[in-house]
Amino acid sequence: MENIEFEYEKDEKDEFSISKAELSQAVLFTTDWTVETVISQLTKDRISLTPTFQRRDAWRIDKKSRFIESILLGLPIPQIVLAEDNEVRGQFLVLDGKQRLLTLLQFVGEAPNSKWNSFRLKDLNYLTELEGKTYNDLVGSGNYDEFAQAFMNYPIRSSIIRNWPNPKYLETVFVRLNEGSLKLSPQELRQAMSPGPFSAHLDEFVWNSAAFRQLLNNSEPDFRMRDTELMLRFLAFTLFPENYKGNLKEFLDETMLELNDSWVQNASLVKRTLADIDGAIQFGLDCFNGNFGKKFDVKTGDFASSLNRAVCEIEVYYLRDDAVREWVRKDPDAFLQILKKLTISNEDFRNSIESTTKSLTAVGTRFGLLGDELAKGVPLKVRPLHIIDGRLVG
């Protein structure tokens, strides 16, 4: 099943900067670890591949098999890039190479949270005699033991970053590593940089949400973590709208840090809010006949096929309101007609969901205009968000 695509947000870009002086502060060195050493580091959690990441497996079994075949043949493979924890020596964050490291763990049967644990080699190009074999089939076998030894002794080139000045440095490295290839969601790095009870709960909640799987047309977690980031976005605008200053990435980073740090005090509130958001998504999916989270396209005269995150967030915000839901139940099309009318007749609203979607003005515009229109016919319990004295408040 293919994941549904998000409509591209035209102002989407890297929303962080770091000075040239800061870039020169870190120390970079390289080392060669054998596969055996790397697996030892992974199983002892010195190189962290969390259950969260292991569920978000981007490689198919044929790609995993060919990676293992390359090692068995002694072919060169790309280096991995690690950042050592500035507080704990010998503890590492993976900036590049997670899929390769996960494949190593899976092949030797040390990834119990993964469906590919102890996988069988498939579609090999050269070592066809190993087709269908697991690592355990190689170990101790008179026919294949040399392959097991070659595998464990293979050197993995690793670049290790020490004394990095701040998270922005690692974000810069992360983005540069992914230039020219599929650009990964910042949420993957955010989860790694901000571990904690909230991060774990958020990912687990999204994974278990039938509504989110339906929204994104996912049967499995999105390996780019767009699902978790989208839920974090909904949650942040629900709980902390006044903290938004126009930089979405920093807003989500700060929300993650804040809720990890205050989990004991805020766990009940967060869980209740996530449940409300989940209910709002399911309600919209049930009522809007495939048009939930979709932008009205003035050119085609119909709702678009792709999800629009800006539209999603304002719909979710107001559909948490019981009064709005009761009104929508009577006439679901009336809600969509409001969105259609705003998109056609109000250039500011149209820009706020199409072009400058992440500026403070754009966010205040779309939340405020939709809320004000709903308030004309519905006694809202959720207060519309507006910009007042430079802050987004309700």
C-alpha positions as CSV (number, residue, x, y, z in Angstrom):
1,M,0.0,0.0,0.0
2,E,1.5,3.4,-1.0
3,N,1.5,6.2,1.5
4,I,-0.5,9.3,0.6
5,E,1.6,12.2,-0.3
6,F,1.6,15.6,1.3
7,E,1.1,18.7,-0.8
8,Y,4.4,20.5,-0.8
9,E,4.6,23.6,1.4
10,K,6.3,26.2,-0.8
11,D,8.1,27.9,2.0
12,E,9.4,24.6,3.3
13,K,13.2,24.9,3.9
14,D,15.8,24.3,6.5
15,E,14.8,26.6,9.3
16,F,18.0,26.8,11.2
17,S,21.4,28.5,10.8
18,I,24.8,28.1,12.4
19,S,27.8,30.3,12.2
20,K,31.1,29.4,10.4
21,A,32.9,29.7,13.8
22,E,30.6,27.1,15.4
23,L,31.2,24.8,12.5
24,S,34.9,24.7,13.3
25,Q,34.5,23.8,17.0
26,A,33.8,20.1,16.6
27,V,36.5,17.4,16.3
28,L,36.2,14.8,13.6
29,F,38.1,11.6,13.4
30,T,37.7,8.2,11.7
31,T,38.0,4.7,12.9
32,D,37.5,1.2,11.5
33,W,35.4,-1.1,13.6
34,T,34.7,-4.6,12.6
35,V,31.1,-5.7,12.0
36,E,31.5,-7.8,15.2
37,T,32.5,-4.6,17.2
38,V,29.7,-2.6,15.7
39,I,27.1,-5.2,16.6
40,S,28.5,-5.3,20.1
41,Q,28.2,-1.5,20.4
42,L,24.6,-1.7,19.1
43,T,23.5,-4.5,21.4
44,K,24.9,-2.7,24.4
45,D,23.0,0.5,23.3
46,R,26.3,2.4,22.9
47,I,25.1,3.1,19.4
48,S,21.4,3.7,19.8
49,L,18.9,2.1,17.4
50,T,15.6,2.5,19.4
51,P,12.5,0.3,18.9
52,T,11.0,3.5,17.4
53,F,13.5,3.5,14.6
54,Q,13.5,-0.2,14.1
55,R,9.8,0.0,13.3
56,R,10.5,2.6,10.6
57,D,12.4,0.3,8.3
58,A,13.0,1.9,4.8
59,W,14.8,-1.0,3.1
60,R,13.2,-3.9,1.3
61,I,14.5,-7.4,1.9
62,D,16.3,-7.5,-1.4
63,K,18.3,-4.3,-0.6
64,K,19.2,-5.7,2.8
65,S,20.3,-8.9,1.2
66,R,22.5,-7.2,-1.4
67,F,24.1,-5.0,1.4
68,I,25.0,-8.2,3.3
69,E,26.3,-9.7,0.0
70,S,28.5,-6.7,-0.6
71,I,30.1,-7.3,2.9
72,L,30.6,-11.0,2.2
73,L,32.2,-10.2,-1.1
74,G,34.5,-7.7,0.5
75,L,33.2,-4.8,-1.5
76,P,33.4,-1.2,-0.2
77,I,30.3,0.2,1.5
78,P,29.6,3.8,2.6
79,Q,30.9,5.0,6.0
80,I,28.6,5.6,8.9
81,V,28.6,9.0,10.7
82,L,28.3,9.1,14.5
83,A,28.2,11.9,17.0
84,E,29.5,11.1,20.4
85,D,27.4,12.3,23.4
86,N,29.0,15.3,24.9
87,E,28.0,14.2,28.4
88,V,28.7,10.4,28.1
89,R,31.9,9.2,26.4
90,G,31.4,6.1,24.3
91,Q,27.7,6.8,23.7
92,F,26.8,7.6,20.1
93,L,24.0,9.2,18.0
94,V,23.7,8.0,14.4
95,L,23.7,10.8,11.8
96,D,24.1,8.6,8.8
97,G,23.9,4.8,8.3
98,K,20.9,3.8,10.4
99,Q,19.5,1.5,7.7
100,R,22.9,-0.2,7.3
101,L,23.3,-0.7,11.0
102,L,19.8,-2.0,11.4
103,T,20.4,-4.5,8.6
104,L,23.5,-5.8,10.4
105,L,21.5,-6.3,13.6
106,Q,18.6,-7.9,11.8
107,F,20.9,-10.3,9.9
108,V,22.5,-11.7,13.1
109,G,19.1,-11.9,14.9
110,E,19.7,-9.1,17.4
111,A,16.7,-6.9,16.4
112,P,13.7,-8.5,18.1
113,N,11.5,-5.4,17.6
114,S,11.8,-5.8,13.8
115,K,9.8,-8.0,11.5
116,W,13.0,-8.7,9.5
117,N,14.9,-10.1,12.5
118,S,17.1,-13.1,11.4
119,F,16.0,-12.5,7.8
120,R,16.9,-14.9,4.9
121,L,19.1,-13.7,2.1
122,K,17.1,-13.1,-1.1
123,D,17.8,-12.2,-4.7
124,L,21.6,-12.3,-4.4
125,N,23.5,-11.5,-7.6
126,Y,26.7,-13.4,-7.0
127,L,26.7,-15.6,-3.9
128,T,23.7,-17.6,-5.1
129,E,24.7,-20.5,-3.0
130,L,23.6,-18.5,0.0
131,E,20.1,-17.8,-1.3
132,G,17.6,-18.3,1.5
133,K,20.3,-18.7,4.2
134,T,20.2,-16.9,7.6
135,Y,23.2,-15.9,9.6
136,N,22.7,-18.9,11.8
137,D,22.9,-21.1,8.8
138,L,26.4,-19.8,8.1
139,V,27.7,-20.1,11.6
140,G,29.4,-23.4,12.4
141,S,28.7,-24.9,9.0
142,G,31.5,-26.6,7.3
143,N,30.2,-25.3,4.0
144,Y,29.6,-21.6,5.0
145,D,31.6,-20.9,8.1
146,E,34.2,-18.9,6.1
147,F,31.4,-16.5,5.1
148,A,30.4,-16.0,8.8
149,Q,34.0,-15.2,9.7
150,A,34.4,-12.8,6.8
151,F,31.2,-11.1,7.8
152,M,32.2,-10.5,11.4
153,N,35.7,-9.4,10.5
154,Y,34.6,-6.9,7.8
155,P,35.8,-3.3,8.7
156,I,33.2,-0.6,8.9
157,R,34.7,2.8,8.4
158,S,33.1,5.3,10.9
159,S,33.4,9.1,11.1
160,I,32.9,10.2,14.7
161,I,32.1,13.8,15.7
162,R,33.2,14.9,19.2
163,N,32.7,18.2,21.1
164,W,30.0,19.4,18.8
165,P,28.9,22.9,19.9
166,N,25.1,22.6,19.8
167,P,22.2,20.6,18.1
168,K,22.2,23.0,15.2
169,Y,25.7,21.7,14.2
170,L,24.3,18.2,14.1
171,E,21.3,19.3,12.1
172,T,23.6,21.0,9.6
173,V,25.6,17.8,9.2
174,F,22.4,15.7,8.9
175,V,21.0,17.9,6.1
176,R,24.3,18.0,4.2
177,L,24.6,14.2,4.4
178,N,21.1,13.9,2.8
179,E,21.6,16.4,0.0
180,G,21.2,14.8,-3.4
181,S,19.1,11.9,-2.0
182,L,15.7,11.5,-0.3
183,K,15.5,14.3,2.2
184,L,14.6,12.8,5.5
185,S,12.1,14.4,7.9
186,P,13.6,16.5,10.7
187,Q,11.5,14.4,13.0
188,E,13.9,11.5,12.8
189,L,16.7,13.7,14.1
190,R,14.3,15.4,16.6
191,Q,13.4,12.0,18.1
192,A,17.1,11.1,18.4
193,M,18.1,14.5,19.9
194,S,15.2,14.7,22.3
195,P,14.8,11.2,23.8
196,G,12.4,10.9,26.7
197,P,9.0,9.6,27.9
198,F,7.0,12.0,25.8
199,S,8.9,11.2,22.6
200,A,8.4,7.5,23.2
201,H,4.7,8.0,24.0
202,L,4.1,10.2,21.0
203,D,5.5,7.6,18.6
204,E,3.7,4.7,20.2
205,F,0.4,6.7,20.1
206,V,0.8,7.4,16.4
207,W,1.7,3.8,15.6
208,N,-1.4,2.6,17.4
209,S,-3.7,5.2,15.9
210,A,-6.1,3.7,13.3
211,A,-7.2,7.2,12.3
212,F,-3.6,8.3,11.5
213,R,-3.0,5.2,9.5
214,Q,-6.2,5.9,7.5
215,L,-5.3,9.6,7.1
216,L,-1.8,8.8,5.7
217,N,-2.9,5.5,4.0
218,N,-0.2,3.7,6.0
219,S,-0.2,0.1,7.0
220,E,3.2,0.6,8.7
221,P,4.9,3.5,10.4
222,D,6.2,6.1,7.9
223,F,10.0,5.6,7.7
224,R,10.4,9.4,7.3
225,M,8.5,9.9,10.5
226,R,6.1,12.4,8.8
227,D,3.2,10.8,10.8
228,T,4.8,11.6,14.2
229,E,5.9,15.0,13.1
230,L,2.3,15.8,11.9
231,M,0.8,14.7,15.2
232,L,3.5,16.8,17.1
233,R,2.4,19.8,15.0
234,F,-1.2,19.3,15.9
235,L,-0.4,18.9,19.5
236,A,2.0,22.0,19.6
237,F,-0.6,24.3,18.1
238,T,-3.3,23.0,20.5
239,L,-1.2,23.3,23.7
240,F,1.3,26.0,23.1
241,P,0.1,28.4,20.3
242,E,1.5,31.4,22.0
243,N,5.1,29.9,21.7
244,Y,5.0,30.0,17.9
245,K,7.2,32.8,16.5
246,G,7.2,31.9,12.8
247,N,9.8,29.1,12.8
248,L,8.0,25.8,12.7
249,K,11.1,23.6,13.2
250,E,12.2,25.5,16.4
251,F,8.6,25.4,17.6
252,L,8.4,21.7,17.3
253,D,11.9,21.2,18.8
254,E,10.9,23.3,21.8
255,T,7.6,21.4,22.3
256,M,9.4,18.1,22.2
257,L,12.0,19.3,24.8
258,E,9.3,20.9,27.0
259,L,7.0,17.9,27.1
260,N,9.9,15.4,27.7
261,D,11.1,17.5,30.7
262,S,7.6,18.0,32.1
263,W,6.2,14.6,31.4
264,V,5.4,13.8,35.0
265,Q,3.3,16.9,35.4
266,N,1.7,17.0,32.0
267,A,1.3,13.3,31.0
268,S,-2.4,13.3,31.7
269,L,-3.0,16.5,29.7
270,V,-1.0,15.3,26.8
271,K,-2.7,11.9,26.7
272,R,-6.1,13.5,26.8
273,T,-5.2,16.1,24.1
274,L,-3.8,13.4,21.8
275,A,-7.0,11.4,22.2
276,D,-9.0,14.5,21.3
277,I,-6.9,15.1,18.2
278,D,-7.2,11.5,17.2
279,G,-11.0,11.7,17.6
280,A,-11.1,14.9,15.5
281,I,-9.1,13.2,12.7
282,Q,-11.4,10.2,12.7
283,F,-14.5,12.4,12.7
284,G,-13.2,14.4,9.7
285,L,-12.3,11.3,7.8
286,D,-15.8,9.8,8.4
287,C,-17.7,13.0,7.5
288,F,-15.8,14.7,4.7
289,N,-16.0,12.0,2.0
290,G,-12.3,11.8,1.3
291,N,-11.8,15.6,1.5
292,F,-10.5,15.9,5.0
293,G,-7.2,17.7,5.2
294,K,-7.4,18.7,1.5
295,K,-7.1,22.2,0.0
296,F,-9.8,23.4,-2.3
297,D,-8.1,24.0,-5.7
298,V,-9.5,27.1,-7.4
299,K,-8.1,26.1,-10.8
300,T,-9.8,22.6,-10.9
301,G,-12.9,23.6,-8.9
302,D,-12.5,20.6,-6.6
303,F,-10.6,19.5,-3.5
304,A,-7.0,18.3,-4.1
305,S,-5.9,14.7,-3.9
306,S,-2.9,15.4,-1.7
307,L,-3.0,16.2,2.0
308,N,-2.3,19.8,2.9
309,R,-0.7,20.1,6.4
310,A,-1.8,23.7,6.9
311,V,-5.4,22.7,6.2
312,C,-5.1,19.6,8.3
313,E,-4.0,21.5,11.4
314,I,-6.8,24.0,11.3
315,E,-9.5,21.4,10.7
316,V,-8.2,19.3,13.6
317,Y,-8.0,22.3,15.9
318,Y,-11.7,23.1,15.4
319,L,-13.1,19.6,15.0
320,R,-12.0,18.9,18.6
321,D,-14.9,21.1,19.6
322,D,-18.0,19.2,20.4
323,A,-20.2,22.0,19.2
324,V,-18.5,22.1,15.8
325,R,-18.9,18.3,15.5
326,E,-22.6,18.5,16.3
327,W,-23.0,21.1,13.6
328,V,-21.0,19.2,11.1
329,R,-23.0,16.0,11.7
330,K,-26.1,17.8,10.5
331,D,-24.5,19.1,7.4
332,P,-20.9,18.1,6.7
333,D,-20.8,20.0,3.4
334,A,-21.4,23.3,5.2
335,F,-17.9,23.0,6.8
336,L,-16.3,22.3,3.5
337,Q,-18.2,25.2,1.9
338,I,-16.6,27.6,4.4
339,L,-13.2,26.4,3.4
340,K,-14.1,26.6,-0.3
341,K,-15.5,30.2,0.1
342,L,-12.4,31.3,2.1
343,T,-10.0,29.9,-0.5
344,I,-11.8,31.4,-3.5
345,S,-12.7,34.9,-2.0
346,N,-9.9,35.6,0.5
347,E,-6.4,35.9,-1.0
348,D,-4.8,36.1,2.5
349,F,-6.4,32.8,3.5
350,R,-5.4,31.2,0.2
351,N,-1.8,32.4,0.7
352,S,-1.8,31.0,4.2
353,I,-2.4,27.5,3.0
354,E,-0.5,27.6,-0.3
355,S,2.7,29.7,-0.2
356,T,3.8,31.5,3.0
357,T,2.3,28.7,5.2
358,K,4.7,28.9,8.2
359,S,5.0,32.6,8.9
360,L,3.3,33.9,12.1
361,T,1.0,36.0,10.0
362,A,0.0,33.0,7.8
363,V,-0.7,30.7,10.8
364,G,-2.7,33.4,12.5
365,T,-4.6,34.1,9.3
366,R,-5.8,30.6,8.6
367,F,-6.7,29.7,12.3
368,G,-8.4,33.1,12.7
369,L,-10.4,33.3,9.5
370,L,-11.7,29.7,9.8
371,G,-12.6,30.1,13.4
372,D,-14.4,33.4,12.8
373,E,-16.4,31.9,10.0
374,L,-17.4,28.9,12.2
375,A,-18.3,31.2,15.1
376,K,-21.0,32.9,12.9
377,G,-23.1,29.7,13.1
378,V,-21.7,27.7,16.0
379,P,-21.3,28.5,19.7
380,L,-17.6,27.6,19.8
381,K,-16.0,26.2,22.9
382,V,-12.6,26.3,21.3
383,R,-11.6,30.0,21.0
384,P,-10.3,31.0,17.5
385,L,-6.6,31.7,17.4
386,H,-5.6,35.3,16.4
387,I,-2.4,37.3,16.5
388,I,-2.5,39.7,19.4
389,D,0.5,41.9,20.3
390,G,2.7,39.6,18.2
391,R,1.5,36.4,19.8
392,L,-0.8,33.6,18.6
393,V,-3.5,33.5,21.3
394,G,-7.0,32.2,21.7
